[in-house]
Amino acid sequence: MKVQEWEPASAPESEVAAVIDLLNAAGEVDVPDDPRWQVDGYRDYLCCTMPGERRACWVTPDPHEDRLLGQANVLLMDDIGVIDLIVHPEARGKGVGSALLLAVARRAHDEGIPSLGVEAIGETPSIPFYERHGFRWAYGEIRNVLDLGSVDWLKLGGMAQGIGSGYRVEYYPGGPPEELFAAYAAAKESVRDNGDGDLDLRPSSYDPERLRASLATLHRRGLKPYIVVAVHEPTGDVAGLTEVVVPRPRPGRADQYDTIVVPEHRGNGIGRAIKARMLFELRAAEPKLAEVQTWHALEKDPMLKVNADLGFQPDREWREYEADVPDLLRKLGPSLA
Ligand SMILES: CC(C)(COP(=O)(O)OP(=O)(O)OC[C@H]1O[C@@H](n2cnc3c(N)ncnc32)[C@H](O)[C@@H]1OP(=O)(O)O)[C@@H](O)C(=O)NCCC(=O)NCCS
């Protein structure tokens, strides 16, 4: 079995299509209810990263057929690499995944990155796979999915209006305007490092510079951002915010990563109102959108109630795992040498 490095930026379209076929073959088996990926926009999705970060990719071609047995990529950040690894359902249990993982671990080692993290989807073989390779379970979340076809828009309209006085709700397709950057980043900073153990595998922006870079990267990757904020009128502070991205290579399902209500503004209906307003805006702006997915911590999370009120249904657990690169190489290297 041959693991070879793959350069999505210069790869022919047929190779990008082969990766999409692999992702969709795995998706059919592992997450049958998830929408499938499409070639359009996938190259940019892989190639564009935040400044200072880079992504390395590998593929395992099938020696007998014109298809891929597996693909891995790793986003190399300052002190952690984030793994994405898929093996074709018909090629599992034969060491393809482990061989790809070794390529990832070697690269992290060569670049001086001490640990690797991964977001593994519950009820898929990735859970036993990463545990078998000694990854530690660091953080857990429940994914929730809202089917836009099931939304009671009248009820939702009431929620969008049900916000305490002294707050103004604003909608910004594409990202917040420059003049709101400082207040926006300050709202994010207010809930940073809340000790929940999250490995920070997804980008977030706690200062205006990083926010600017992060929005530019989202656009280049084909992840269209939508923002709704609640502004506290007496101070001009951002009291709450919610962010959604709609990925070009998977336009049927949007990701709602971050919804924050600044602690001193909680209890005013802000969380529900901004998420409700977001759904109205998405319905108008994204005609192909069928579902929105979001995540909440396994522990008691105030967002749980908000999500349930809006009609989100708990779907399955997602787990963040982490491993030290030297440990991984010690275990994987000799067995696959
Ligand atoms: C997880 C995955 C990468 C494993 O690939 P693989 O090539 O089958 O893995 P390997 O053959 O290298 O297995 C390595 C070890 O992992 C463990 N493992 C892998 N799959 C397992 C399973 N289904 N059940 C139990 N253990 C498993 C085994 O212990 C195995 O070692 P052993 O055979 O020596 O005991 C593959 O199943 C996959 O692509 N899953 C994708 C799941 C996913 O995220 N889907 C959603 C997005 S589409």
The ligand as an ORCA input file, in Angstrom:
! r2SCAN-3c Opt
* xyz 0 1
  C     -11.295      5.233     11.399
  C     -10.703      4.749     10.070
  C      -9.809      5.848      9.530
  C      -9.874      3.481     10.332
  O      -9.228      3.097      9.136
  P      -8.692      1.578      8.929
  O      -7.824      1.575      7.734
  O      -9.829      0.652      8.952
  O      -7.825      1.393     10.262
  P      -6.673      0.295     10.518
  O      -6.929     -0.910      9.690
  O      -5.347      0.956     10.364
  O      -6.966     -0.045     12.060
  C      -6.119      0.306     13.122
  C      -6.735     -0.107     14.442
  O      -7.894      0.661     14.718
  C      -8.886     -0.159     15.381
  N     -10.125     -0.095     14.622
  C     -10.319      0.439     13.398
  N     -11.596      0.315     13.031
  C     -12.231     -0.324     14.027
  C     -13.569     -0.750     14.235
  N     -14.534     -0.550     13.325
  N     -13.871     -1.372     15.395
  C     -12.925     -1.595     16.335
  N     -11.645     -1.234     16.178
  C     -11.299     -0.602     15.048
  C      -8.356     -1.549     15.414
  O      -7.900     -1.759     16.734
  C      -7.189     -1.548     14.438
  O      -6.086     -2.252     14.870
  P      -5.971     -3.865     14.865
  O      -6.648     -4.296     13.613
  O      -4.508     -4.081     14.875
  O      -6.649     -4.248     16.103
  C     -11.839      4.421      9.053
  O     -12.742      3.522      9.634
  C     -12.590      5.647      8.600
  O     -12.263      6.255      7.600
  N     -13.599      6.057      9.291
  C     -14.256      7.312      8.948
  C     -15.245      7.517      9.954
  C     -15.770      8.913      9.831
  O     -15.263      9.818     10.439
  N     -16.827      9.108      9.071
  C     -17.506     10.364      9.019
  C     -17.015     11.238      7.950
  S     -17.349     10.632      6.345
*
